[in-house]
Amino acid sequence: MIFQQIQETDDRQGLAEIRLEGYQWAELNVREEYRDAFTGFGEDEVVALTARYTIVSKAPRPLDLSTLTAKIRVSNGEVKETTDLSPAAAGILKPRSAEERLAVFLFPRELVQGEDDFTLVFDELRTADGADAFDGGSPAFELRDPY
């Protein structure tokens, strides 16, 4: 592990609140037999960011969790969540309930070491009937760089 931040901070947008409970940066030791599964990293080491958060419904109707996306904004773009490495979530969040989730992101170490600003952003959450649950907003959290 490179760095760990245990904190609880929240951001409410529209019908939902995201409560960031903590995050951890870690360098991964990818064994040679799995190296082909990590494309786009070149010969560089891989750094993982895992964020633990709770989504809280403030809505009178169900939220469709399959529509929720998470990404990390950096100075020259964004890195999307690696959903294959995160536990599967319930498809529907009942009104006025909550669910704890994990989001995992993978980066080349060189990108992480060369970056100062990391913003965790949640987007695209919809209600079960297709309405924008964040009312045009995007809950966002500034993360400390690990190096």
N, CA, C and O of each residue as an XYZ file, in Angstrom:
588
protein
N       0.835     -1.165      0.000
C       0.000      0.000      0.000
C       0.887      1.239      0.000
O       1.889      1.303      0.712
N       0.505      2.211     -0.803
C       1.246      3.463     -0.875
C       0.652      4.481      0.089
O       1.377      5.132      0.841
N      -0.674      4.614      0.064
C      -1.349      5.633      0.860
C      -2.783      5.211      1.117
O      -3.425      4.619      0.250
N      -3.286      5.513      2.303
C      -4.672      5.199      2.644
C      -5.288      6.401      3.345
O      -4.664      7.007      4.216
N      -6.498      6.739      2.968
C      -7.221      7.843      3.599
C      -8.556      7.309      4.089
O      -9.394      6.891      3.289
N      -8.753      7.321      5.383
C     -10.039      6.953      5.967
C     -10.727      8.266      6.317
O     -10.241      9.041      7.141
N     -11.817      8.488      5.701
C     -12.550      9.729      5.927
C     -14.005      9.474      5.610
O     -14.335      8.491      4.947
N     -14.857     10.328      6.064
C     -16.234     10.269      5.621
C     -16.624     11.666      5.201
O     -16.649     12.593      6.010
N     -16.920     11.802      3.946
C     -17.365     13.063      3.376
C     -18.480     12.724      2.401
O     -18.507     11.626      1.847
N     -19.388     13.645      2.190
C     -20.498     13.323      1.304
C     -20.810     14.466      0.358
O     -20.418     15.612      0.577
N     -21.523     14.121     -0.693
C     -21.958     15.083     -1.698
C     -23.334     14.641     -2.161
O     -23.487     13.555     -2.721
N     -24.329     15.475     -1.930
C     -25.696     15.167     -2.369
C     -26.001     15.958     -3.624
O     -25.777     17.167     -3.694
N     -26.515     15.253     -4.608
C     -26.956     15.854     -5.862
C     -28.324     15.261     -6.172
O     -28.439     14.049     -6.356
N     -29.339     16.074     -6.232
C     -30.662     15.593     -6.604
C     -31.230     14.585     -5.625
O     -31.397     14.876     -4.440
N     -31.526     13.385     -6.136
C     -32.211     12.348     -5.371
C     -31.274     11.361     -4.683
O     -31.733     10.376     -4.105
N     -29.965     11.614     -4.739
C     -29.021     10.654     -4.170
C     -27.852     11.367     -3.497
O     -27.485     12.488     -3.850
N     -27.294     10.682     -2.532
C     -26.107     11.170     -1.836
C     -25.029     10.106     -1.955
O     -25.295      8.917     -1.780
N     -23.813     10.540     -2.253
C     -22.661      9.640     -2.239
C     -21.848      9.992     -1.001
O     -21.475     11.147     -0.795
N     -21.580      8.983     -0.183
C     -20.776      9.157      1.023
C     -19.450      8.430      0.800
O     -19.410      7.200      0.825
N     -18.379      9.168      0.587
C     -17.052      8.571      0.421
C     -16.518      8.239      1.804
O     -16.351      9.122      2.645
N     -16.251      6.962      2.032
C     -15.827      6.509      3.358
C     -14.326      6.316      3.476
O     -13.791      6.246      4.582
N     -13.650      6.230      2.349
C     -12.202      6.094      2.366
C     -11.685      5.609      1.025
O     -12.449      5.174      0.164
N     -10.375      5.693      0.865
C      -9.750      5.190     -0.362
C      -8.321      4.779     -0.066
O      -7.724      5.184      0.932
N      -7.790      3.958     -0.967
C      -6.445      3.411     -0.790
C      -5.747      3.309     -2.141
O      -6.332      2.842     -3.118
N      -4.506      3.743     -2.186
C      -3.639      3.583     -3.349
C      -2.679      2.428     -3.059
O      -2.166      2.312     -1.946
N      -2.439      1.584     -4.044
C      -1.497      0.472     -3.867
C      -0.801      0.160     -5.191
O      -1.414      0.214     -6.257
N       0.481     -0.166     -5.105
C       1.196     -0.647     -6.285
C       0.928     -2.137     -6.408
O       1.020     -2.878     -5.430
N       0.592     -2.573     -7.625
C       0.290     -3.982     -7.854
C       1.522     -4.702     -8.361
O       2.263     -4.184     -9.197
N       1.727     -5.882     -7.855
C       2.792     -6.743     -8.337
C       2.134     -7.765     -9.265
O       1.647     -8.802     -8.814
N       2.125     -7.464    -10.555
C       1.456     -8.320    -11.534
C       2.422     -9.420    -11.962
O       3.488     -9.157    -12.518
N       2.025    -10.643    -11.690
C       2.875    -11.772    -12.075
C       2.912    -11.903    -13.596
O       1.969    -11.522    -14.289
N       4.002    -12.440    -14.091
C       4.248    -12.530    -15.533
C       3.104    -13.218    -16.287
O       2.743    -12.791    -17.384
N       2.536    -14.271    -15.710
C       1.474    -15.003    -16.406
C       0.175    -14.192    -16.555
O      -0.702    -14.564    -17.335
N       0.054    -13.085    -15.805
C      -1.138    -12.240    -15.905
C      -0.858    -10.921    -16.625
O      -1.768    -10.113    -16.814
N       0.386    -10.701    -17.026
C       0.790     -9.428    -17.633
C      -0.036     -9.079    -18.862
O      -0.327     -7.906    -19.092
N      -0.423    -10.084    -19.663
C      -1.201     -9.821    -20.883
C      -2.585     -9.256    -20.574
O      -3.188     -8.605    -21.427
N      -3.091     -9.495    -19.382
C      -4.402     -8.962    -18.999
C      -4.341     -7.467    -18.695
O      -5.379     -6.812    -18.604
N      -3.140     -6.926    -18.538
C      -2.970     -5.518    -18.205
C      -2.412     -4.781    -19.420
O      -1.222     -4.471    -19.475
N      -3.270     -4.508    -20.378
C      -2.855     -3.818    -21.595
C      -2.898     -2.314    -21.368
O      -3.668     -1.825    -20.541
N      -2.075     -1.589    -22.101
C      -2.064     -0.139    -22.023
C      -1.165      0.417    -20.936
O      -1.110      1.632    -20.745
N      -0.455     -0.449    -20.216
C       0.421      0.014    -19.147
C       1.888     -0.030    -19.559
O       2.750      0.474    -18.839
N       2.175     -0.626    -20.707
C       3.562     -0.756    -21.148
C       4.344     -1.566    -20.133
O       3.822     -2.516    -19.550
N       5.578     -1.195    -19.927
C       6.432     -1.888    -18.960
C       6.323     -1.280    -17.565
O       6.951     -1.760    -16.622
N       5.529     -0.232    -17.440
C       5.400      0.482    -16.173
C       4.648     -0.357    -15.143
O       3.868     -1.241    -15.496
N       4.890     -0.072    -13.881
C       4.158     -0.706    -12.789
C       2.705     -0.214    -12.818
O       2.409      0.856    -13.350
N       1.809     -1.017    -12.237
C       0.394     -0.676    -12.186
C       0.055     -0.214    -10.772
O       0.443     -0.846     -9.789
N      -0.671      0.890    -10.684
C      -1.132      1.419     -9.406
C      -2.660      1.304     -9.374
O      -3.341      1.691    -10.323
N      -3.181      0.772     -8.279
C      -4.624      0.628     -8.111
C      -5.119      1.628     -7.077
O      -4.474      1.863     -6.055
N      -6.264      2.205     -7.362
C      -6.979      3.047     -6.410
C      -8.302      2.353     -6.126
O      -9.065      2.057     -7.044
N      -8.569      2.095     -4.853
C      -9.849      1.509     -4.450
C     -10.551      2.512     -3.548
O      -9.993      2.956     -2.544
N     -11.782      2.868     -3.913
C     -12.585      3.803     -3.122
C     -13.792      3.065     -2.560
O     -14.487      2.342     -3.275
N     -14.028      3.259     -1.269
C     -15.202      2.659     -0.623
C     -16.212      3.783     -0.391
O     -15.900      4.809      0.213
N     -17.432      3.559     -0.890
C     -18.446      4.591     -0.764
C     -19.810      3.966     -0.524
O     -20.012      2.774     -0.758
N     -20.737      4.780     -0.057
C     -22.116      4.355      0.124
C     -22.988      5.273     -0.707
O     -22.840      6.495     -0.667
N     -23.894      4.682     -1.455
C     -24.884      5.478     -2.170
C     -26.163      5.428     -1.356
O     -26.646      4.354     -0.998
N     -26.705      6.605     -1.067
C     -27.894      6.738     -0.240
C     -29.008      7.325     -1.093
O     -28.866      8.407     -1.661
N     -30.111      6.604     -1.175
C     -31.261      7.087     -1.939
C     -32.075      8.054     -1.095
O     -32.451      7.741      0.035
N     -32.340      9.213     -1.641
C     -33.252     10.186     -1.040
C     -34.527     10.252     -1.891
O     -35.382     11.117     -1.700
N     -34.622      9.312     -2.831
C     -35.692      9.329     -3.828
C     -36.950      8.606     -3.347
O     -36.870      7.652     -2.573
N     -38.099      9.063     -3.807
C     -39.348      8.362     -3.504
C     -39.568      7.152     -4.414
O     -40.525      6.398     -4.243
N     -38.662      6.979     -5.387
C     -38.761      5.838     -6.314
C     -37.395      5.163     -6.429
O     -36.380      5.762     -6.075
N     -37.358      3.923     -6.919
C     -36.095      3.170     -6.970
C     -35.043      3.815     -7.885
O     -35.373      4.491     -8.859
N     -33.765      3.583     -7.539
C     -32.640      4.020     -8.361
C     -32.045      2.809     -9.072
O     -31.930      1.732     -8.487
N     -31.669      2.990    -10.329
C     -31.070      1.920    -11.126
C     -29.545      2.010    -10.998
O     -28.910      2.808    -11.688
N     -28.959      1.196    -10.119
C     -27.519      1.269     -9.863
C     -26.673      0.843    -11.054
O     -25.491      1.181    -11.120
N     -27.253      0.112    -11.991
C     -26.477     -0.299    -13.170
C     -26.118      0.896    -14.053
O     -25.252      0.780    -14.921
N     -26.765      2.031    -13.847
C     -26.467      3.217    -14.660
C     -25.376      4.100    -14.049
O     -24.848      4.980    -14.729
N     -25.034      3.881    -12.792
C     -24.050      4.717    -12.100
C     -22.649      4.459    -12.644
O     -22.224      3.309    -12.756
N     -21.935      5.526    -12.979
C     -20.548      5.400    -13.422
C     -19.640      6.180    -12.465
O     -20.057      7.157    -11.844
N     -18.415      5.730    -12.365
C     -17.408      6.403    -11.555
C     -16.159      6.579    -12.413
O     -15.808      5.710    -13.212
N     -15.495      7.721    -12.234
C     -14.270      7.995    -12.981
C     -13.376      8.895    -12.149
O     -13.825      9.549    -11.208
N     -12.106      8.917    -12.513
C     -11.134      9.808    -11.901
C     -10.726     10.828    -12.955
O     -10.215     10.471    -14.017
N     -10.956     12.095    -12.652
C     -10.488     13.158    -13.543
C      -9.059     13.511    -13.176
O      -8.724     13.702    -12.007
N      -8.225     13.592    -14.203
C      -6.842     14.043    -14.060
C      -6.646     15.214    -15.018
O      -7.554     15.536    -15.785
N      -5.499     15.846    -14.989
C      -5.298     17.074    -15.761
C      -5.491     16.899    -17.264
O      -5.904     17.841    -17.941
N      -5.204     15.728    -17.792
C      -5.296     15.557    -19.244
C      -6.365     14.540    -19.663
O      -6.280     13.973    -20.753
N      -7.369     14.306    -18.811
C      -8.427     13.381    -19.197
C      -9.079     12.726    -18.006
O      -9.225     13.329    -16.943
N      -9.472     11.472    -18.200
C     -10.122     10.745    -17.119
C      -9.838      9.253    -17.230
O      -9.532      8.736    -18.304
N      -9.949      8.574    -16.091
C      -9.763      7.128    -16.014
C     -11.069      6.555    -15.487
O     -11.540      6.944    -14.419
N     -11.647      5.634    -16.236
C     -12.922      5.034    -15.831
C     -12.692      3.875    -14.871
O     -11.640      3.236    -14.871
N     -13.696      3.629    -14.065
C     -13.672      2.524    -13.116
C     -13.455      1.201    -13.847
O     -14.005      0.988    -14.927
N     -12.654      0.316    -13.257
C     -12.447     -1.028    -13.786
C     -13.504     -1.919    -13.142
O     -13.260     -2.540    -12.108
N     -14.674     -1.974    -13.761
C     -15.828     -2.638    -13.147
C     -15.618     -4.136    -12.957
O     -16.248     -4.735    -12.085
N     -14.751     -4.752    -13.748
C     -14.485     -6.196    -13.597
C     -13.827     -6.513    -12.255
O     -13.890     -7.653    -11.796
N     -13.200     -5.527    -11.621
C     -12.510     -5.751    -10.354
C     -13.338     -5.351     -9.136
O     -12.897     -5.523     -8.000
N     -14.523     -4.823     -9.367
C     -15.398     -4.395     -8.271
C     -16.495     -5.422     -8.046
O     -16.961     -6.043     -9.001
N     -16.918     -5.613     -6.798
C     -18.038     -6.529     -6.542
C     -19.295     -6.043     -7.259
O     -19.540     -4.841     -7.359
N     -20.073     -6.979     -7.749
C     -21.323     -6.628     -8.429
C     -22.298     -6.005     -7.438
O     -22.402     -6.434     -6.288
N     -22.997     -5.000     -7.901
C     -23.966     -4.304     -7.043
C     -25.366     -4.807     -7.331
O     -25.633     -5.398     -8.377
N     -26.249     -4.561     -6.383
C     -27.661     -4.832     -6.623
C     -28.096     -3.964     -7.798
O     -27.590     -2.854     -7.966
N     -29.008     -4.445     -8.596
C     -29.448     -3.680     -9.756
C     -30.286     -2.478     -9.398
O     -30.150     -1.419    -10.012
N     -31.146     -2.624     -8.418
C     -32.073     -1.565     -8.035
C     -31.891     -1.237     -6.554
O     -31.823     -2.129     -5.708
N     -31.814      0.054     -6.264
C     -31.747      0.517     -4.876
C     -33.132      1.028     -4.494
O     -33.663      1.945     -5.120
N     -33.702      0.428     -3.467
C     -35.053      0.794     -3.044
C     -35.084      2.226     -2.523
O     -34.067      2.743     -2.060
N     -36.249      2.864     -2.596
C     -36.375      4.231     -2.093
C     -35.923      4.340     -0.633
O     -36.223      3.487      0.202
N     -35.197      5.410     -0.365
C     -34.734      5.750      0.984
C     -33.946      4.624      1.665
O     -34.104      4.362      2.857
N     -33.102      3.975      0.876
C     -32.215      2.946      1.410
C     -30.786      3.267      0.961
O     -30.557      4.264      0.275
N     -29.825      2.416      1.351
C     -28.422      2.681      1.047
C     -27.702      1.378      0.708
O     -28.127      0.296      1.112
N     -26.617      1.501     -0.034
C     -25.783      0.348     -0.357
C     -24.327      0.767     -0.380
O     -23.973      1.773     -0.996
N     -23.477     -0.007      0.295
C     -22.030      0.236      0.272
C     -21.446     -0.431     -0.957
O     -21.836     -1.541     -1.320
N     -20.497      0.261     -1.602
C     -19.882     -0.251     -2.825
C     -18.390      0.075     -2.839
O     -17.903      0.900     -2.066
N     -17.684     -0.599     -3.742
C     -16.273     -0.323     -4.004
C     -16.113      0.051     -5.472
O     -16.796     -0.490     -6.341
N     -15.208      0.974     -5.732
C     -14.833      1.314     -7.102
C     -13.320      1.135     -7.209
O     -12.574      1.595     -6.345
N     -12.871      0.465     -8.272
C     -11.449      0.192     -8.470
C     -11.003      0.840     -9.779
O     -11.675      0.734    -10.806
N      -9.862      1.510     -9.717
C      -9.281      2.182    -10.882
C      -7.829      1.729    -11.018
O      -7.132      1.565    -10.017
N      -7.378      1.529    -12.248
C      -5.990      1.128    -12.514
C      -5.286      2.214    -13.314
O      -5.854      2.775    -14.251
N      -4.040      2.506    -12.935
C      -3.247      3.551    -13.572
C      -1.825      3.055    -13.824
O      -1.325      2.228    -13.062
N      -1.166      3.538    -14.872
C       0.280      3.356    -14.959
C       0.931      4.205    -13.860
O       0.500      5.333    -13.618
N       1.949      3.683    -13.202
C       2.600      4.419    -12.115
C       3.100      5.784    -12.579
O       3.010      6.763    -11.838
N       3.619      5.853    -13.785
C       4.135      7.115    -14.312
C       3.055      8.203    -14.330
O       3.342      9.361    -14.024
N       1.822      7.841    -14.683
C       0.729      8.817    -14.686
C       0.449      9.316    -13.271
O       0.272     10.516    -13.059
N       0.409      8.405    -12.309
C       0.118      8.783    -10.923
C       1.228      9.670    -10.364
O       0.953     10.662     -9.690
N       2.470      9.316    -10.642
C       3.591     10.101    -10.121
C       3.683     11.482    -10.764
O       4.218     12.411    -10.157
N       3.173     11.626    -11.974
C       3.243     12.905    -12.670
C       2.012     13.774    -12.490
O       1.918     14.837    -13.104
N       1.081     13.356    -11.679
C      -0.199     14.052    -11.524
C      -0.349     14.573    -10.100
O       0.056     13.909     -9.146
N      -0.927     15.757     -9.956
C      -1.168     16.333     -8.634
C      -2.635     16.313     -8.243
O      -2.961     16.269     -7.056
N      -3.527     16.345     -9.232
C      -4.954     16.466     -8.967
C      -5.712     15.221     -9.410
O      -5.657     14.819    -10.572
N      -6.417     14.624     -8.461
C      -7.262     13.459     -8.738
C      -8.645     13.769     -8.177
O      -8.792     14.038     -6.985
N      -9.659     13.729     -9.040
C     -11.025     13.999     -8.604
C     -11.882     12.789     -8.930
O     -12.000     12.396    -10.091
N     -12.475     12.203     -7.908
C     -13.396     11.080     -8.067
C     -14.768     11.654     -8.378
O     -15.308     12.437     -7.597
N     -15.339     11.264     -9.525
C     -16.607     11.817     -9.998
C     -17.594     10.687    -10.259
O     -17.244      9.668    -10.855
N     -18.822     10.874     -9.812
C     -19.907      9.924    -10.070
C     -20.888     10.576    -11.029
O     -21.219     11.752    -10.881
N     -21.360      9.806    -12.024
C     -22.226     10.330    -13.086
C     -23.319      9.335    -13.443
O     -23.309      8.170    -13.045
N     -24.259      9.859    -14.216
C     -25.222      9.082    -15.000
C     -26.226      8.249    -14.224
O     -26.903      7.416    -14.826
N     -26.356      8.433    -12.914
C     -27.322      7.658    -12.144
C     -28.737      8.015    -12.576
O     -29.091      9.188    -12.690
N     -29.532      6.988    -12.811
C     -30.913      7.149    -13.253
C     -31.862      6.480    -12.268
O     -31.492      5.539    -11.565
N     -33.078      6.977    -12.231
C     -34.126      6.280    -11.488
C     -34.559      5.090    -12.330
O     -34.203      4.993    -13.504
N     -35.326      4.187    -11.735
C     -35.788      3.004    -12.469
C     -36.640      3.385    -13.678
O     -36.733      2.614    -14.633
N     -37.267      4.574    -13.650
C     -38.068      5.009    -14.802
C     -37.288      5.921    -15.754
O     -37.878      6.512    -16.659
N     -35.953      6.043    -15.560
C     -35.092      6.731    -16.515
C     -34.783      8.191    -16.239
O     -34.062      8.809    -17.022
N     -35.296      8.771    -15.160
C     -35.014     10.176    -14.854
C     -33.602     10.327    -14.286
O     -33.070      9.400    -13.676
N     -33.002     11.498    -14.491
C     -31.662     11.801    -13.989
C     -31.722     11.958    -12.467
O     -32.270     12.940    -11.968
N     -31.171     11.009    -11.739
C     -31.239     11.025    -10.273
C     -30.358     12.100     -9.664
O     -30.616     12.533     -8.541
N     -29.309     12.553    -10.382
C     -28.429     13.598     -9.864
C     -28.876     14.998    -10.298
O     -28.188     15.977    -10.010
N     -30.006     15.105    -10.981
C     -30.544     16.404    -11.431
C     -29.493     17.251    -12.142
O     -29.381     18.451    -11.889
N     -28.730     16.629    -13.025
C     -27.726     17.352    -13.808
C     -26.397     17.557    -13.099
O     -25.445     18.049    -13.704
N     -26.317     17.189    -11.832
C     -25.073     17.334    -11.078
C     -24.210     16.092    -11.169
O     -24.593     15.101    -11.790
N     -23.051     16.150    -10.550
C     -22.132     15.019    -10.486
C     -21.392     15.090     -9.154
O     -20.509     15.933     -8.989
N     -21.733     14.224     -8.205
C     -20.985     14.226     -6.945
C     -19.489     14.043     -7.217
O     -19.104     13.200     -8.027
N     -18.644     14.837     -6.539
C     -17.208     14.800     -6.806
C     -16.420     14.965     -5.505
O     -16.844     15.651     -4.575
N     -15.259     14.312     -5.477
C     -14.407     14.323     -4.295
C     -12.952     14.480     -4.709
O     -12.468     13.750     -5.574
N     -12.255     15.425     -4.100
C     -10.835     15.611     -4.349
C     -10.061     14.555     -3.546
O     -10.291     14.391     -2.348
N      -9.147     13.842     -4.211
C      -8.342     12.818     -3.562
C      -6.890     13.271     -3.490
O      -6.393     13.959     -4.382
N      -6.232     12.881     -2.434
C      -4.820     13.218     -2.260
C      -3.969     12.308     -3.152
O      -4.233     11.110     -3.252
N      -2.970     12.868     -3.784
C      -2.086     12.024     -4.591
C      -1.201     11.198     -3.665
O      -0.818     11.667     -2.593
N      -0.871      9.961     -4.071
C      -0.220      9.038     -3.155
C       1.283      9.204     -2.979
O       1.855      8.628     -2.054
N       1.930      9.971     -3.834
C       3.396     10.039     -3.766
C       3.886     11.335     -3.170
O       5.094     11.540     -3.047
